[in-house]
Amino acid sequence: MTHSPPPGRPRARIPGPQQPPPPYPRIRPGLWRRCLGGGLALWALAAVVTYATGSTAPLPTLILLGGFLAPVVFVLWAYERHGRDLGVSAVLGCFLAGGALGVLGASVPESYLVRPSWGMFVWAGLIEEAAKLGALVFVLRRLPGIRGMRAGLVLGAAVGFGFGALESSGYAFDAAVAAQGAGLRTLIETELLRGIPAPLGHGLWTAIAGGALLTRRRPNGRFRTTAPVVGTFLGVCLLHALWDSTRGVAIWLVARLAGTGVERELFAEGYIPHPTAAQEHLFALFSVGLLVLVALLGIAWMCSLARREPPWRNTP
């Protein structure tokens, strides 16, 4: 015998089956675009306030926004499109802990590279790429299930962008200190020159090395140092050294075309001179062209790796 509810009282609903929570947090599409627009507006506002007031209080905001804006936006883009199933903790850990460990690990041996020379660029590339790859291994040491090309590209890029963000902030801080309060333009130029090509530097190189490393990771989580991993690492170091040495190569090309002997003597001693006022335009043409060439080589390499593991889009 069933009892009907009193008149006017709603009938109780029987709860249906509970849906399992999504395996990764829901993120509204286009978050990276909103962060880019908002971050650029805040950075411009900080620059205007610093210039108008002449105060040094907004300088940390200006430096951190300029150093972290482009890396954070590209990490959000990579997470939204290709890495949501990897987990926020893995991506965030690679960006923060990996970037910090990479910078700290590279700073100690690089402090001995005090003489500007061609060999310095090679050693700097080897040291920094080894530090970033070691940081990636450290962050993922207790996550044995993260393997494959896509995971390596996304998480390697996160480590590289974290490294680049901290390094760019350090260069901007040095520019602010060296100017002794009168170099706001120098600070802004430093952040623009390092922020605009940020996706083509550390993030790209460590993504390639991370892809090779995690593709050959064992199912039990152990990392293997195979010949393809070592070869990829050395190739990435070469791209890094070429990127860093573009200024010196451009000056050397200008000196060869100009036919002067002073620059050649300095190059023979291992030092890189500064371009003269008459050589500035030719130097700018060579330096930008070489940077574009190195960037295209890195992009083509990464795209060839990305095609090996389709599909590349996460399902919403």
C-alpha positions in Angstrom: 0.0 0.0 0.0 1.5 3.3 -1.1 0.9 6.7 0.5 0.5 9.7 -1.7 2.0 13.0 -0.5 -0.3 15.6 1.0 -1.9 18.1 -1.5 0.4 21.0 -2.3 3.6 19.2 -1.3 6.0 18.4 -4.2 6.8 14.8 -4.9 10.3 13.8 -3.8 12.7 13.1 -6.7 14.7 9.9 -6.7 18.4 10.8 -7.3 19.7 9.5 -10.6 23.1 7.9 -11.1 26.0 10.2 -10.2 28.3 11.2 -13.0 32.0 10.7 -12.4 34.1 13.9 -12.1 36.1 14.9 -15.1 39.6 13.5 -15.1 41.0 17.1 -15.5 39.7 20.6 -14.5 37.4 22.2 -16.9 38.9 25.3 -18.5 37.0 27.7 -20.6 38.4 27.8 -24.1 40.5 30.9 -24.8 41.8 31.4 -21.3 45.3 32.0 -22.7 43.9 34.9 -24.9 42.3 36.6 -21.9 45.5 36.2 -19.9 47.5 37.7 -22.8 45.2 40.7 -23.2 44.9 41.3 -19.4 48.7 40.8 -18.9 49.6 43.2 -21.6 47.3 45.9 -20.2 48.7 45.5 -16.7 52.3 45.6 -18.0 51.6 48.8 -20.0 49.9 50.3 -16.9 52.8 49.4 -14.7 55.2 51.1 -17.2 53.1 54.2 -17.4 52.8 54.5 -13.6 56.6 53.9 -13.2 57.3 56.6 -15.8 54.8 59.1 -14.4 55.7 58.8 -10.7 59.4 58.1 -11.0 59.0 55.7 -8.2 60.8 52.4 -7.9 57.9 50.7 -6.1 56.2 49.5 -9.4 59.5 48.1 -10.8 59.1 44.5 -9.4 55.6 44.4 -10.9 56.9 45.6 -14.2 59.8 43.1 -14.2 57.7 40.1 -13.2 54.9 40.8 -15.6 57.4 41.3 -18.5 59.3 38.2 -17.6 56.4 35.8 -17.0 53.7 37.0 -19.3 54.7 35.3 -22.5 55.9 32.0 -20.9 52.7 31.7 -18.8 50.5 32.4 -21.8 52.2 29.7 -23.9 52.1 27.2 -21.1 48.3 27.9 -20.7 47.9 27.4 -24.5 49.8 24.1 -24.4 47.8 22.9 -21.4 44.5 23.9 -22.9 45.1 22.3 -26.3 47.4 19.4 -25.6 48.1 18.7 -21.9 44.9 18.7 -19.8 45.1 14.9 -19.3 48.6 15.3 -17.9 47.3 17.1 -14.9 47.7 20.6 -13.5 50.2 19.5 -10.9 52.6 18.1 -13.5 52.4 21.1 -15.8 52.7 23.6 -12.9 55.4 21.6 -11.2 57.5 21.6 -14.4 57.0 25.3 -14.9 57.8 26.4 -11.4 60.1 23.8 -9.8 61.6 22.8 -13.1 62.3 26.3 -14.1 63.8 27.2 -10.8 65.9 24.1 -10.5 67.1 24.7 -14.1 68.2 28.3 -13.4 69.9 27.3 -10.1 71.6 24.3 -11.6 72.9 26.3 -14.6 74.0 29.4 -12.6 76.8 27.6 -10.6 78.9 26.3 -13.5 78.1 29.3 -15.7 79.7 31.6 -13.1 83.1 30.3 -14.3 82.4 31.3 -17.9 83.6 34.8 -17.6 85.5 35.3 -20.8 83.4 36.1 -23.8 84.4 33.6 -26.5 82.9 31.2 -29.0 83.5 28.3 -26.7 81.4 30.1 -24.0 78.3 29.8 -26.1 78.8 26.0 -26.6 79.4 25.4 -22.9 76.5 27.7 -21.9 74.2 25.7 -24.2 75.4 22.4 -22.8 75.1 23.5 -19.2 71.6 25.1 -19.5 70.0 22.3 -21.5 71.5 19.7 -19.1 70.1 21.6 -16.1 66.6 21.9 -17.7 66.5 18.2 -18.7 67.7 17.2 -15.2 64.9 19.4 -13.7 62.3 17.6 -15.9 63.6 14.2 -14.7 63.4 15.4 -11.1 59.9 16.7 -11.3 58.6 13.5 -13.1 60.5 11.0 -11.0 57.4 10.0 -9.0 55.0 10.1 -12.0 55.9 6.9 -13.9 52.7 7.0 -15.9 53.7 10.1 -17.8 55.4 9.0 -21.0 55.3 9.6 -24.7 56.1 12.2 -27.3 53.2 14.5 -26.5 53.8 14.5 -22.7 57.5 15.2 -23.4 56.8 18.1 -25.7 54.3 19.8 -23.4 56.2 19.2 -20.1 59.5 20.0 -21.6 58.2 23.3 -22.9 56.8 24.0 -19.4 60.3 23.6 -17.9 61.8 25.7 -20.6 59.3 28.5 -20.3 59.8 28.5 -16.5 63.5 28.7 -17.0 63.1 31.5 -19.6 60.7 33.5 -17.4 63.1 33.5 -14.4 66.1 34.2 -16.7 64.3 37.1 -18.4 63.3 38.6 -15.1 66.9 38.4 -14.0 68.2 40.2 -17.1 65.5 42.9 -16.6 66.5 43.3 -12.9 70.1 43.7 -14.0 69.1 46.4 -16.5 67.1 48.3 -13.8 70.0 48.1 -11.3 72.7 49.1 -13.9 70.6 52.1 -15.0 70.4 53.4 -11.4 66.8 54.5 -11.6 67.2 56.3 -15.0 66.9 53.4 -17.4 63.2 52.7 -17.7 63.5 52.6 -21.5 66.4 50.2 -21.2 64.3 48.0 -18.9 61.4 48.0 -21.3 63.6 47.3 -24.3 65.2 44.4 -22.4 61.8 42.8 -21.6 60.5 43.3 -25.2 63.6 41.9 -26.8 63.4 38.8 -24.5 59.7 38.5 -24.3 58.7 38.6 -28.0 61.0 35.7 -29.1 60.3 33.7 -25.9 58.4 30.9 -27.6 61.3 30.3 -29.9 64.0 29.8 -27.3 64.1 27.8 -24.1 60.6 26.4 -24.4 61.2 25.1 -27.9 64.6 23.5 -27.1 63.5 21.8 -23.9 60.3 20.6 -25.6 62.3 18.8 -28.3 64.7 17.2 -25.7 61.8 16.3 -23.4 59.9 14.6 -26.3 62.9 12.4 -27.0 63.4 11.6 -23.4 59.8 10.7 -22.5 59.3 8.7 -25.7 61.9 6.2 -24.5 60.9 6.2 -20.9 60.2 2.7 -19.5 56.7 1.7 -18.3 58.1 1.4 -14.8 59.1 5.1 -14.9 62.8 4.7 -15.4 64.5 7.1 -17.8 66.8 5.7 -20.5 69.8 7.4 -21.9 69.8 6.0 -25.4 71.6 7.1 -28.5 68.5 9.1 -29.9 68.1 10.9 -26.6 71.8 11.8 -26.5 71.7 12.9 -30.2 68.6 15.0 -29.6 70.2 16.6 -26.6 73.4 17.5 -28.5 71.3 18.9 -31.4 69.3 21.0 -29.0 72.5 22.3 -27.4 73.7 23.2 -30.9 70.5 25.2 -31.6 71.0 26.9 -28.2 74.6 27.8 -28.9 73.7 29.1 -32.4 70.9 31.3 -30.9 73.2 32.8 -28.3 76.1 33.3 -30.8 74.0 35.1 -33.5 75.3 38.5 -32.3 78.9 37.4 -32.5 78.4 35.7 -35.9 76.6 38.9 -37.2 79.5 41.1 -36.1 82.0 38.7 -37.6 80.1 38.8 -41.0 80.0 42.6 -40.9 83.8 42.7 -40.1 84.5 40.3 -43.0 82.5 42.5 -45.4 84.0 45.7 -44.1 87.5 44.3 -44.5 88.8 45.9 -41.2 91.6 44.2 -39.3 90.9 45.4 -35.7 87.8 43.2 -35.4 89.7 40.2 -36.8 92.4 40.6 -34.2 89.8 40.7 -31.4 88.1 37.6 -32.8 91.4 35.8 -32.9 91.9 36.5 -29.2 88.4 35.1 -28.4 86.7 38.5 -27.8 83.6 39.8 -29.6 83.7 43.5 -30.3 80.8 46.0 -30.6 79.6 47.1 -34.0 80.4 50.7 -35.0 77.8 53.3 -35.8 78.3 52.7 -39.5 77.9 49.0 -39.2 74.7 49.1 -37.1 72.2 48.6 -39.9 74.1 45.7 -41.5 74.6 44.2 -38.1 70.8 44.3 -37.4 70.0 42.7 -40.7 72.4 39.8 -40.1 71.5 39.3 -36.4 67.7 39.2 -37.1 68.2 36.9 -40.1 70.3 34.5 -38.2 67.7 34.4 -35.3 64.9 33.7 -37.8 67.0 30.9 -39.4 67.7 29.2 -36.0 64.1 29.6 -35.0 62.8 28.0 -38.2 65.2 25.0 -37.7 63.8 24.5 -34.2 60.2 24.8 -35.3 60.6 22.4 -38.2 62.3 19.9 -35.8 59.5 20.1 -33.3 56.8 19.8 -36.0 58.4 16.7 -37.3 58.3 15.2 -33.8 54.7 16.3 -33.2 53.4 14.5 -36.3 54.5 11.2 -34.8 51.8 11.1 -32.2 48.4 12.3 -33.4 45.8 13.4 -32.5 46.9 16.6 -30.9 43.7 18.1 -29.6 42.1 17.2 -26.3 38.4 16.5 -26.3 36.3 19.1 -24.4 
